[in-house]
Amino acid sequence: MRSFVVVSQGLNNPIFLDFDADFARYINKKAVESGLQEASNETPEEVDAMLVMQLFSPLVLSQIPLANEVKNPCTSIVCPSGLILVFRKVDDIQYFAINGDGTESAEFLERKILVFIRMTKFLFGPAYTEIGNCPAVEREERWTFLRSILYTWTNMAKTDQTFLVEALERLHVNQLVSEKCVALLEKTVRKVQATSDSPTQHAFLLVNTKLLALRSSFELQPADILLTILLAKDLFPSKDGLEDLLASTPSYLARPRKHEPKPSKGEAKETEREERSEGEGEEEYHSAPTTPSGTRSQTPGNDTDAAALIATITTAAVYGSAGTPSSSRSVADSAHRDSGDGRGGSSSQGAVETDTGYPPLSPQVPPIGSLPGNYGLLQGVFPSDTSQKSSSSTTDRKKISASGRGSATPSDHSSLAGGDATSTAGTRSRSSTGHSQQSTSTQDAASHGYWPHTVFLQTPSCQYSPHALHCAQILPGITLIVVSQMSGYLTADPLCQVLSIVQDLLQARRSKLTRTQGLHVHEVITALLMKVQHGARKFKGRAHILSSDLLSRWENADLKERLVSYLQQDEHLPMLPELESPLMEFNRRQRELFQLLFLVPKSGTGDGGMEAGREVVSKMKVRLQQELMDYRDYLSVKAQRNITMTSYLDDFPGLIHFIYVDRQYHQMTAPSLNVISEQGKTDGTLFLKEKIWEMYGYMMQKLREGYTSVLTRNGDFYFSYFLWFEDSMGNPLPVQEPYKPTLETCPGTLTGHFYRRLRRQCFPQRVDGTVHCYEMFMMHVGLVTAQYVAAHCQRLARKLWEMSGEAFTPVNLL
């Protein structure tokens, strides 16, 4: 039995609800026993949301006095039957994660809650508390969207090392492929920028969950990249297995080499002059693993050729091709040479691909344009099916159907056998109306291979900076991501500042607001609201009215007097209802204004460059398909055999596996784990993978308790974990202050700022950025000693640092 519930103390309806069939049957059974509903022959997998609220109300109400008065809320409950309940309260929102089948621990459920909070802020900004405040049909569509992503993360966290440690892994390819990818990204950014007034700041290529190339104008937070990877994996799942790639014929046709006349000298000079003029004034860009030189490789061909090539592949039975072109053989040979011991096995899970060469999208993909008012989607990209939506909205469905998805656990052989490149699958078990909407929009998205959405990045200037995310599938497993700022982004910064200050006032967080700053706080918010009103002038209708209403409400004399009086009194005294009520209404209207400005498309006043950006990304998608077609299998092999353990066996005898993480930039280096499955039987790698996941979770729990060095023997293996600090030159740094363990955050990137707080506590006198934090997790055979393990850690860390060179140091790469 599994469930995930999000409720608000001020509302009677849940903000978000996800559950399986066992939970639905249990709730219906308890409701009948309590007399809350009559026994019926309806589908037991459906449950009324109000029943969940009635049964969970004692837990919600009991948390209020524990959190507000005692300051010691309940965090988890473990029942004798094995049922685990984990709680987390953030402002006025209460999160519940429940598991009764033994597949998820209390630590994992707590981590799931923190990731869900970060994910909703990434997708909805400060309006993440309003995801359940809408009509029933629209609410279910939003919930389906979030359920799909939450399920994808649950699967990835249990099968992929990137989401296990929550750190980025870059794909190490040869110089030719690296330069080609960065040149294509630069051209994509340049073309998108030319069609829009808003700056296009980021573009990167993904191969499964690994970063192939990145072009960025400023530091992009690793958490935002990980969440983008999560979205890409949910939208465009890939099941290409290494065994399938090496054992069968290539699943593509090589790009035909057409003879083209050589251009004259005059034409060549003119082309060179145009390319030089386009490159002037461009921002600096980098690629993984190396920074390409100034000379970019040029590949012949154009968009028309690529379109014809895709049409040729569609009509030809490429998956049954017996012949292999010479260019394909050369690429395969290059993959073997570059991947080291890439002849090893991998996952044998094959993908059922469509006749266009693309696997079907996850049936959990949210309906394009089906969110309320295209909530969070860019305007004019995919028209919604109005007839279908009108028919479904005629019946206000009070019951919510259970999820029919399975649970992927470390003990589940079918899920772990997928290796690091796992995929999402599954459908909702019931609700035929919602399923039909999903399938229609999924086919639409599959035919386009393009998905836009509004996301909110954490930038130095704004906590929720609105950006347009363009996600396009180039080839199976290869995804193009283009991120550009939205129009009106300058209004988001002052609006988010006002939201933060008012929320701190409502939650009695007055550590930053001293008694002498009462009048100053009011003046600061007034100045910020004037900026918001100035930025909202170009928007008509409700947004313009709300911006003026907020300013007039804040300038009210009674509100100003009560606010200044409250800030001047003792900070332990509660806020009077005369002040709390207008502040809560003011905060609600701010969130509504934020939704109108950045989440709901503005008809008639929308961003004119969005449609043009879509056209450019679609054209560049075809161009990238043409350029990367010959490298598809090579990149797929490298994504699953990026680093092999055989390269380290001679220098480190007894070492079975390691995970090295640079927590300054949240980048990891670890050998790939590929499980070979033949006729239902798996090799020993599956057992090793289960032990690695189990012991890494154990090490993270010890880190939360304050231990930075842990060595333990488990069965026939010896596990170790080390955390240490260095300066920018690689010299070890002794800790200035002891680390004070806290249970507020979990180690990771998506779960909070654990490592940033750790550095600040241990080095309070040093400037941020001058202390680098590193982690090393190792698995040895059980015969080694502690001194042997410690020596391996020092040598291996030094070797990885020397091999990386500049790879881990440029901050603007992330």
C-alpha positions in Angstrom: 0.0 0.0 0.0 1.4 3.3 -1.1 0.1 6.9 -1.0 1.3 10.5 -1.2 -1.0 13.2 0.2 -0.5 17.0 0.3 -3.0 19.0 2.3 -3.4 22.6 3.5 -4.4 23.7 6.9 -6.7 26.3 5.5 -8.5 24.1 3.0 -10.8 21.1 3.2 -9.6 19.5 0.0 -6.2 17.9 -0.6 -3.8 19.9 -2.7 -2.3 16.7 -4.3 -3.2 13.0 -3.9 -1.5 9.9 -5.3 -2.2 6.3 -4.3 -2.3 2.7 -5.5 -5.2 0.3 -5.6 -4.5 -1.2 -2.2 -4.7 2.3 -0.6 -8.0 3.0 -2.4 -9.5 -0.3 -1.2 -8.4 0.3 2.4 -9.9 3.9 2.4 -13.2 2.6 1.0 -13.3 -0.2 3.6 -12.6 2.1 6.5 -15.2 4.6 5.2 -17.9 1.9 5.1 -17.0 0.7 8.6 -17.2 4.2 9.9 -20.4 4.9 8.2 -19.0 7.7 6.0 -20.3 6.0 2.9 -22.5 3.1 1.9 -21.2 -0.2 0.5 -21.5 -0.3 -3.2 -20.5 -2.3 -6.2 -18.5 0.6 -7.7 -14.8 0.2 -8.7 -12.9 -0.2 -5.4 -9.8 1.4 -7.0 -11.5 4.8 -7.0 -11.7 6.9 -3.8 -13.4 10.1 -2.9 -10.9 12.8 -2.0 -13.1 14.1 0.8 -12.9 10.6 2.5 -9.2 10.9 2.5 -9.4 14.3 4.2 -11.9 13.0 6.8 -9.7 10.1 7.7 -6.5 12.1 7.7 -7.9 15.1 9.6 -6.7 13.8 13.0 -3.2 13.6 11.8 -3.4 17.1 10.2 -4.9 18.7 13.3 -2.5 17.0 15.7 0.5 18.4 13.8 -0.6 22.0 14.3 -0.1 22.4 18.0 3.1 20.2 17.8 4.6 22.5 15.2 3.3 25.9 16.4 3.4 25.5 20.2 5.7 22.7 21.1 8.0 23.3 18.1 8.5 19.6 17.9 6.3 18.1 15.2 6.0 14.4 14.5 8.3 13.3 11.6 7.4 9.7 11.2 5.4 6.8 12.5 6.3 3.1 12.1 3.5 0.7 12.9 4.0 -3.0 14.0 2.4 -4.1 10.8 5.3 -2.4 8.8 3.2 0.6 7.7 5.4 3.7 7.6 4.0 7.3 7.7 6.4 10.2 7.1 5.3 13.9 7.7 6.8 17.1 6.6 5.3 20.6 7.2 6.4 23.5 5.1 4.6 26.8 6.0 0.9 25.9 5.9 1.3 22.8 3.7 1.4 19.3 5.3 3.0 16.5 3.3 2.3 12.8 4.0 4.1 9.9 2.4 2.8 6.3 3.2 4.2 2.9 2.4 3.0 -0.4 3.7 4.5 -3.0 1.3 8.1 -2.7 2.6 9.5 -1.3 -0.7 10.4 2.2 0.6 12.0 3.1 3.9 11.3 6.1 6.1 14.4 7.9 4.8 13.3 7.3 1.2 9.8 8.7 1.9 11.3 11.8 3.5 13.5 12.3 0.5 10.5 11.8 -1.8 8.7 14.6 0.0 11.6 17.0 -0.3 12.1 16.2 -4.0 8.4 16.7 -4.7 8.5 20.2 -3.0 11.5 21.1 -5.2 9.8 19.8 -8.3 6.6 21.7 -7.8 8.6 24.9 -7.2 10.5 24.2 -10.4 7.2 23.8 -12.4 4.9 26.3 -10.7 7.1 28.8 -8.9 5.7 30.3 -5.7 2.2 29.3 -6.9 3.0 25.6 -6.1 0.5 25.8 -3.2 -2.3 26.4 -5.7 -2.0 23.2 -7.7 -5.2 21.7 -6.2 -7.2 24.9 -6.1 -9.1 24.6 -9.4 -12.1 22.7 -10.8 -12.2 18.9 -10.5 -11.3 18.1 -14.1 -8.5 20.5 -14.4 -7.2 19.4 -11.0 -7.1 15.8 -12.0 -5.1 16.8 -15.1 -2.5 18.6 -13.1 -2.3 15.7 -10.6 -1.8 13.3 -13.5 1.1 15.4 -14.7 2.7 15.4 -11.2 2.0 11.7 -10.6 3.9 10.8 -13.8 7.0 12.8 -12.8 6.9 11.6 -9.2 6.7 8.0 -10.5 9.6 8.6 -12.9 11.8 10.0 -10.1 10.9 7.1 -7.8 12.0 4.7 -10.6 15.1 6.6 -11.4 16.2 7.0 -7.8 16.1 3.2 -7.4 17.9 2.3 -10.6 20.1 5.2 -11.8 23.3 6.4 -10.1 22.7 10.0 -11.2 19.6 10.2 -9.1 21.0 8.0 -6.3 23.6 10.6 -5.4 21.8 13.5 -7.1 24.8 14.7 -9.1 25.5 15.2 -12.8 27.4 12.8 -14.9 28.9 14.0 -18.1 29.3 11.8 -21.2 32.9 11.4 -22.2 33.1 11.3 -26.0 35.8 12.0 -28.5 36.8 15.4 -29.7 35.0 15.2 -33.0 31.6 14.5 -31.5 32.1 17.0 -28.7 33.0 19.8 -31.1 30.1 18.9 -33.4 27.6 19.0 -30.6 28.7 22.3 -29.2 28.7 23.9 -32.6 25.1 22.7 -33.1 24.1 24.1 -29.7 25.7 27.4 -30.5 23.8 27.6 -33.8 20.6 26.7 -32.1 20.9 29.4 -29.5 21.9 31.9 -32.1 18.8 31.2 -34.2 16.4 31.1 -31.3 17.9 34.4 -30.0 17.4 36.0 -33.4 13.6 35.4 -33.3 12.9 36.6 -29.8 13.6 39.7 -27.7 14.2 37.6 -24.6 17.7 36.2 -24.2 18.2 32.5 -24.8 20.6 31.5 -22.1 21.0 27.8 -22.0 21.1 24.8 -24.4 22.3 21.3 -23.8 22.2 17.8 -25.2 21.3 14.8 -23.1 21.9 11.1 -23.7 19.6 9.3 -21.3 20.6 10.9 -18.0 24.1 12.0 -18.9 25.1 15.5 -20.1 26.6 15.4 -23.6 27.2 19.1 -24.2 26.2 22.4 -22.7 26.1 26.0 -23.8 25.3 28.4 -21.0 25.7 32.1 -20.5 25.8 32.0 -16.7 25.9 29.4 -13.9 23.0 27.0 -14.1 22.1 25.3 -10.9 22.7 21.5 -10.9 19.3 21.0 -9.3 17.6 22.7 -12.3 19.6 20.5 -14.7 18.6 17.3 -12.8 14.9 18.3 -12.8 15.2 19.0 -16.6 16.7 15.6 -17.1 13.8 14.1 -15.0 11.3 15.8 -17.3 13.1 14.6 -20.4 13.1 11.0 -19.1 9.4 11.2 -18.3 8.5 12.6 -21.7 10.9 10.6 -23.9 11.8 7.3 -22.3 14.4 5.1 -23.9 15.0 1.4 -23.5 18.0 0.9 -25.8 20.1 -1.9 -24.3 23.8 -2.4 -24.9 23.3 -6.0 -25.8 20.8 -5.1 -28.4 23.1 -2.5 -29.9 26.1 -4.8 -30.2 24.3 -8.1 -31.0 22.0 -6.8 -33.7 22.3 -4.8 -36.8 22.1 -1.0 -36.5 18.6 0.4 -36.2 19.1 3.2 -38.6 20.3 4.0 -42.1 23.5 6.0 -42.4 23.1 9.4 -44.0 23.8 9.0 -47.7 26.9 10.7 -48.9 25.8 12.7 -51.9 28.3 14.1 -54.3 28.1 17.9 -54.2 30.0 20.3 -56.4 32.8 22.1 -54.7 32.0 25.7 -54.2 34.0 28.3 -56.0 36.6 30.4 -54.1 34.3 33.4 -54.1 31.4 31.5 -52.7 33.7 29.9 -50.1 35.0 33.3 -48.9 31.4 34.7 -48.8 30.3 31.7 -46.6 33.3 32.1 -44.3 32.6 35.8 -44.0 28.9 35.2 -43.0 29.9 32.6 -40.4 32.4 34.9 -38.9 29.9 37.7 -38.7 27.4 35.4 -37.0 30.0 34.3 -34.4 30.9 37.9 -33.3 29.6 38.9 -30.0 28.7 35.4 -28.9 29.0 34.3 -25.3 31.6 31.9 -24.2 30.5 28.2 -24.2 31.9 25.0 -23.0 31.4 21.3 -23.6 31.9 18.1 -21.7 34.5 16.7 -21.3 36.7 19.3 -23.1 36.4 22.8 -24.4 36.6 22.8 -28.2 39.0 24.9 -30.1 38.0 27.9 -32.1 37.8 26.0 -35.3 34.4 24.2 -35.5 33.8 21.2 -37.6 31.4 21.8 -40.4 29.1 19.0 -41.6 27.5 19.2 -45.0 23.8 18.9 -45.4 20.8 21.1 -44.8 17.4 20.8 -43.2 15.8 19.7 -46.4 18.2 16.8 -46.7 17.5 15.8 -43.1 13.8 15.8 -43.6 14.1 13.7 -46.7 16.4 11.3 -44.7 13.8 11.0 -41.9 11.1 10.3 -44.5 13.4 7.6 -46.1 13.9 6.0 -42.8 10.2 6.0 -42.1 9.3 4.3 -45.4 12.2 1.8 -45.3 12.1 -1.2 -42.9 15.2 -0.1 -41.2 14.8 -2.3 -38.2 14.9 -5.3 -40.4 17.8 -4.2 -42.5 20.4 -6.8 -43.2 23.0 -4.6 -44.6 25.3 -2.2 -42.7 26.7 0.8 -44.6 30.4 1.5 -44.4 29.9 4.7 -42.5 27.9 2.7 -39.8 30.8 0.3 -39.5 33.2 3.1 -39.0 31.1 4.6 -36.3 30.7 1.3 -34.5 34.5 0.8 -34.7 35.0 4.2 -33.2 32.6 3.4 -30.4 34.6 0.2 -29.6 37.9 2.1 -29.6 36.6 5.0 -27.4 34.6 2.9 -24.9 37.5 0.9 -23.7 36.1 -2.4 -22.6 32.8 -1.6 -24.1 32.3 -5.2 -25.2 30.8 -6.0 -21.8 27.1 -6.7 -21.3 24.3 -4.4 -20.4 20.6 -4.4 -20.1 18.7 -6.6 -22.5 15.5 -4.7 -22.3 14.6 -3.9 -25.8 12.3 -1.1 -26.9 9.3 -1.5 -29.1 9.8 1.4 -31.5 7.4 3.0 -33.9 7.8 3.0 -37.6 9.3 6.4 -37.5 12.3 5.2 -35.4 11.0 6.7 -32.1 9.8 4.7 -29.2 6.2 5.5 -28.0 6.1 8.2 -25.3 5.1 7.4 -21.8 1.4 7.1 -21.5 1.8 9.2 -18.4 2.8 12.3 -20.3 0.5 15.1 -19.4 -2.0 16.1 -22.0 -0.6 18.9 -24.1 -2.7 22.0 -23.5 -5.0 20.1 -21.2 -3.9 21.9 -18.0 -6.3 24.6 -16.9 -6.0 27.4 -19.4 -2.9 25.7 -20.7 -1.6 26.1 -17.2 2.2 26.3 -17.3 2.4 25.7 -21.1 3.5 28.1 -23.7 0.7 29.6 -25.7 -0.1 28.5 -29.2 2.1 25.4 -29.3 -0.4 22.5 -29.2 -4.1 23.3 -29.5 -6.1 21.4 -27.0 -9.0 19.2 -28.0 -11.9 21.4 -27.0 -14.6 19.0 -27.9 -13.1 16.3 -25.8 -12.5 18.6 -22.8 -16.0 20.0 -22.9 -17.5 16.5 -22.8 -15.3 15.5 -19.9 -16.1 18.6 -17.9 -19.8 18.0 -18.0 -19.4 15.4 -15.2 -17.7 16.7 -12.1 -15.9 13.6 -11.0 -15.5 13.5 -7.3 -13.8 10.2 -7.2 -10.1 9.8 -8.1 -8.8 6.6 -9.6 -5.9 4.7 -8.2 -2.6 4.4 -9.9 -2.0 1.1 -11.7 1.8 1.4 -11.7 4.1 -1.0 -10.1 6.8 -0.2 -7.6 10.4 -0.5 -8.7 12.6 -1.4 -5.8 16.2 -2.6 -5.3 14.7 -6.0 -4.7 12.7 -5.9 -7.9 14.8 -7.7 -10.5 12.8 -6.3 -13.4 13.5 -2.7 -12.5 17.1 -3.0 -11.5 18.0 -5.0 -14.6 17.5 -2.0 -16.7 20.9 -0.6 -15.8 21.5 3.1 -15.4 19.4 4.0 -18.5 16.0 3.2 -17.1 12.6 4.4 -18.4 9.2 5.1 -17.2 6.1 3.2 -18.1 2.7 2.5 -16.8 -0.8 4.0 -16.9 -3.5 5.0 -14.6 -5.6 1.9 -13.8 -9.1 3.3 -14.2 -10.7 6.6 -15.4 -11.4 5.9 -19.1 -12.1 9.6 -19.8 -8.6 10.7 -18.5 -7.0 7.9 -20.3 -8.5 8.8 -23.7 -7.3 12.3 -23.3 -3.8 11.1 -22.4 -3.5 8.8 -25.4 -4.7 11.5 -27.8 -2.3 14.1 -26.7 0.5 11.5 -26.3 0.2 10.6 -30.0 0.3 14.3 -30.8 3.4 14.8 -28.8 5.0 11.7 -30.3 4.4 13.0 -33.8 6.0 16.3 -33.0 8.7 15.1 -30.6 8.6 18.6 -29.1 7.3 19.7 -25.7 7.3 23.2 -24.2 6.7 24.3 -20.7 7.3 27.2 -18.3 9.8 26.5 -15.6 11.3 28.6 -12.8 15.0 28.5 -12.4 17.0 29.6 -9.3 19.2 32.5 -10.5 21.4 34.9 -8.5 18.9 37.7 -9.1 15.6 35.8 -8.6 14.5 32.7 -6.7 11.8 31.9 -9.3 13.0 33.2 -12.6 10.5 32.4 -15.4 12.0 30.6 -18.3 10.6 28.8 -21.4 11.8 25.2 -21.6 11.9 23.7 -25.1 12.3 19.9 -25.0 12.8 18.1 -28.3 13.7 14.5 -28.9 16.4 14.2 -31.5 16.8 10.5 -31.5 15.8 7.7 -29.1 17.7 8.6 -25.9 19.0 11.9 -27.2 17.2 15.0 -26.2 17.8 18.7 -27.0 17.0 21.2 -24.3 16.7 25.0 -25.0 16.0 27.4 -22.2 15.2 31.1 -22.7 13.9 33.8 -20.5 10.3 34.8 -20.8 9.1 38.3 -21.5 8.3 40.1 -18.2 11.0 38.3 -16.3 12.1 41.6 -14.8 8.8 41.7 -13.0 9.3 38.3 -11.4 12.2 39.4 -9.2 10.4 42.2 -7.2 7.2 40.1 -7.0 9.1 37.1 -5.6 10.8 39.4 -3.0 7.4 40.7 -1.8 6.1 37.1 -1.6 9.1 36.0 0.4 8.8 38.9 2.9 5.1 38.5 3.4 5.4 34.8 3.8 8.1 35.3 6.5 5.7 37.7 8.3 2.8 35.2 8.2 5.1 32.3 9.4 6.6 34.5 12.2 10.1 34.2 10.8 11.4 37.5 12.0 15.0 36.8 12.3 15.8 39.1 9.4 13.3 41.8 10.5 14.4 43.6 13.6 12.2 45.9 15.7 13.8 49.1 14.3 13.0 48.1 10.7 9.2 48.1 10.8 8.8 51.3 8.8 11.7 50.3 6.5 10.1 47.0 5.6 6.9 48.7 4.6 8.8 51.2 2.4 10.8 48.4 0.8 7.6 46.4 -0.1 6.0 49.6 -1.4 8.9 50.3 -3.8 8.9 46.6 -5.0 5.1 46.8 -5.7 5.6 49.9 -7.7 8.1 48.0 -9.9 5.6 45.2 -10.2 2.9 47.6 -11.3 5.2 49.2 -13.8 6.1 45.9 -15.3 2.4 44.7 -15.5 1.3 47.8 -17.4 1.8 46.1 -20.8 -0.6 43.3 -19.7 -4.3 44.0 -19.9 -7.2 42.6 -18.0 -7.0 40.9 -14.6 -3.2 41.1 -14.3 -3.2 44.9 -14.6 -6.1 45.3 -12.2 -4.5 43.0 -9.6 -1.1 44.9 -9.7 -2.9 48.2 -8.9 -5.1 46.6 -6.3 -2.1 45.2 -4.5 -0.4 48.5 -4.3 -3.6 50.3 -3.0 -4.1 47.6 -0.4 -0.5 47.8 0.9 -0.7 51.6 1.1 -3.7 51.4 3.3 -3.1 53.5 6.5 -4.6 50.9 8.9 -2.5 48.1 7.5 0.7 50.2 7.6 0.0 51.2 11.3 -0.7 47.6 12.4 2.3 46.2 10.5 4.8 48.7 12.0 3.3 48.1 15.5 3.7 44.3 15.1 7.3 44.5 14.0 8.2 46.8 16.9 6.8 44.4 19.6 8.5 41.3 20.9 9.1 38.7 18.2 7.6 35.9 20.4 4.2 37.6 20.5 1.6 36.2 18.0 0.2 38.3 15.1 -3.2 39.8 15.8 -6.1 38.6 13.6 -6.6 42.2 12.4 -3.3 42.1 10.7 -3.1 38.4 9.8 -6.3 38.3 7.8 -5.5 41.2 5.4 -1.9 39.8 4.9 -3.3 36.4 4.0 -5.6 37.9 1.4 -2.7 40.1 0.1 -0.5 37.0 -0.2 -3.3 35.1 -2.0 -3.7 37.9 -4.6 0.1 38.0 -5.1 0.1 34.3 -6.1 -2.9 34.9 -8.4 -1.0 37.7 -10.1 2.1 35.5 -10.5 0.0 32.8 -12.1 -1.6 35.3 -14.6 1.8 36.8 -15.5 3.9 33.6 -16.0 1.7 30.5 -15.9 -1.5 31.2 -17.7 -0.9 32.2 -21.4 -1.9 35.8 -22.2 -4.2 35.9 -25.2 -3.4 38.9 -27.3 -0.5 39.9 -25.1 1.6 36.8 -25.2 5.2 36.4 -26.0 5.4 36.8 -29.8 8.8 35.0 -29.9 7.5 31.8 -28.4 5.9 30.5 -31.6 9.0 31.6 -33.6 11.2 29.8 -31.0 9.1 26.7 -31.5 9.7 26.8 -35.2 13.4 27.3 -34.8 13.8 24.4 -32.3 11.7 22.2 -34.6 14.0 23.0 -37.6 17.1 22.5 -35.5 15.7 19.2 -34.3 15.7 18.0 -37.9 19.2 19.3 -38.4 20.5 17.6 -35.3 18.8 14.4 -36.4 20.8 14.6 -39.6 24.1 15.4 -37.9 23.9 12.9 -35.1 22.2 10.0 -37.0 25.6 8.3 -37.6 26.5 8.6 -33.9 23.3 7.3 -32.4 24.6 3.8 -31.5 28.0 5.2 -30.5 26.3 7.6 -28.0 24.0 5.0 -26.7 26.9 2.7 -26.0 28.8 5.4 -24.3 25.8 6.4 -22.2 25.7 2.9 -20.8 29.4 2.2 -20.7 30.7 5.7 -20.0 33.3 4.5 -17.5 34.3 0.9 -17.0 35.6 -0.6 -13.8 38.1 -2.7 -15.6 40.2 0.4 -16.1 40.9 0.6 -12.4 41.3 -3.1 -11.4 45.1 -3.2 -12.0 45.8 -0.1 -10.0 43.3 -0.8 -7.2 43.1 -4.6 -6.6 40.2 -5.6 -4.4 38.1 -2.6 -5.4 34.7 -3.5 -6.8 32.9 -0.2 -7.3 33.3 3.5 -6.4 31.3 6.8 -6.6 33.3 10.0 -6.5 31.4 13.3 -6.2 32.6 16.8 -6.3 30.0 18.7 -4.2 31.3 22.1 -5.3 29.7 21.6 -8.7 27.7 18.4 -7.9 29.4 16.3 -10.6 30.0 12.6 -10.2 32.4 9.9 -11.6 31.4 6.3 -11.2 31.7 3.1 -13.3 28.6 2.1 -15.1 26.5 -0.7 -13.7 25.0 -2.8 -16.5 23.0 -5.9 -15.6 23.0 -8.7 -18.3 19.7 -10.6 -18.5 19.4 -13.7 -20.7 16.2 -15.8 -20.7 15.0 -14.4 -17.4 18.4 -14.9 -15.7 20.6 -12.1 -14.4 24.3 -12.0 -13.7 26.0 -11.1 -10.4 25.9 -7.3 -11.2 22.3 -7.2 -10.0 23.3 -8.4 -6.6 26.1 -5.9 -6.4 23.7 -3.1 -7.5 21.3 -4.0 -4.7 24.1 -3.9 -2.1 25.4 -0.5 -3.5 22.0 1.1 -3.2 21.4 -0.3 0.3 24.8 0.7 1.7 24.9 4.1 0.1 21.6 4.9 1.8 23.1 3.7 5.0 26.1 6.0 4.6 23.9 9.0 3.9 22.0 8.3 7.1 25.3 8.3 9.0 26.3 11.6 7.3 23.1 13.2 8.6 24.0 12.0 12.1 27.4 13.8 11.8 29.8 11.1 10.7 32.0 12.1 7.8 34.1 8.8 7.7 32.4 5.4 7.8 33.8 1.9 7.3 31.7 -1.1 7.7 31.7 -4.8 6.7 28.5 -6.2 5.2 28.6 -9.8 4.3 31.5 -10.6 1.9 32.1 -6.9 1.2 33.8 -3.9 2.8 32.1 -0.6 2.3 33.6 2.8 3.1 32.5 6.5 2.8 34.7 9.5 3.2 33.9 13.2 3.1 36.7 15.8 3.1 37.4 19.5 2.2 40.1 21.0 0.0 40.9 24.5 -1.3 41.0 25.5 -4.9 44.6 24.2 -5.3 43.7 20.7 -4.0 45.2 21.1 -0.6 43.3 19.5 2.3 41.6 21.8 4.7 41.2 21.1 8.4 37.7 21.7 9.8 37.4 25.0 11.7 34.2 24.3 13.5 32.6 20.9 14.3 29.6 19.8 12.2 26.3 20.0 13.9 24.0 17.3 12.5 20.5 18.3 11.6 17.5 16.3 10.3 15.9 19.2 8.4 17.5 18.3 5.1 18.7 15.2 3.4 22.1 14.9 1.6 21.7 15.7 -2.1 20.9 18.4 -4.6 17.2 18.2 -5.1 16.4 17.8 -1.4 17.9 21.1 -0.3 21.2 22.9 0.4 22.7 20.2 2.7 26.3 20.6 1.5 26.2 24.4 1.4 25.1 24.4 5.0 27.8 21.9 5.8 30.5 24.0 4.4 29.3 27.1 6.1 29.1 25.4 9.5 32.5 23.8 9.2 34.2 27.0 7.7 32.3 30.0 9.0 35.2 32.4 8.4 35.9 31.5 4.8 34.3 33.0 1.7 31.7 31.0 -0.2 33.3 29.2 -3.1 36.8 28.8 -1.6 36.1 25.5 0.1 35.5 22.4 -2.0 33.7 19.4 -0.7 34.3 15.9 -2.0 32.8 12.5 -1.4 34.1 9.0 -2.0 32.0 5.8 -1.7 33.8 2.5 -2.2 33.0 -1.1 -2.3 35.9 -3.6 -1.7 36.1 -7.4 -1.2 35.8 -8.3 2.5 39.4 -9.4 3.0 40.9 -5.8 2.9 41.8 -3.8 6.0 40.8 -0.3 7.0 44.3 1.0 6.3 44.2 -0.5 2.8 40.8 1.2 2.1 42.0 4.6 3.3 45.1 4.3 1.1 42.9 3.5 -1.9 40.7 6.5 -1.2 43.6 8.9 -1.3 45.2 7.4 -4.4 41.9 7.1 -6.3 40.8 10.7 -5.4 44.2 12.0 -6.6 44.0 10.0 -9.8 40.5 11.2 -10.6 41.5 14.8 -9.9 44.6 14.5 -12.1 42.6 12.9 -14.9 39.9 15.5 -14.8 42.3 18.5 -15.1 40.0 21.4 -16.0 36.9 19.1 -16.2 35.6 19.8 -12.7 36.8 23.4 -12.2 35.0 25.8 -14.6 32.1 27.1 -12.7 30.2 28.4 -15.7 30.0 24.9 -17.1 27.1 24.4 -14.7 
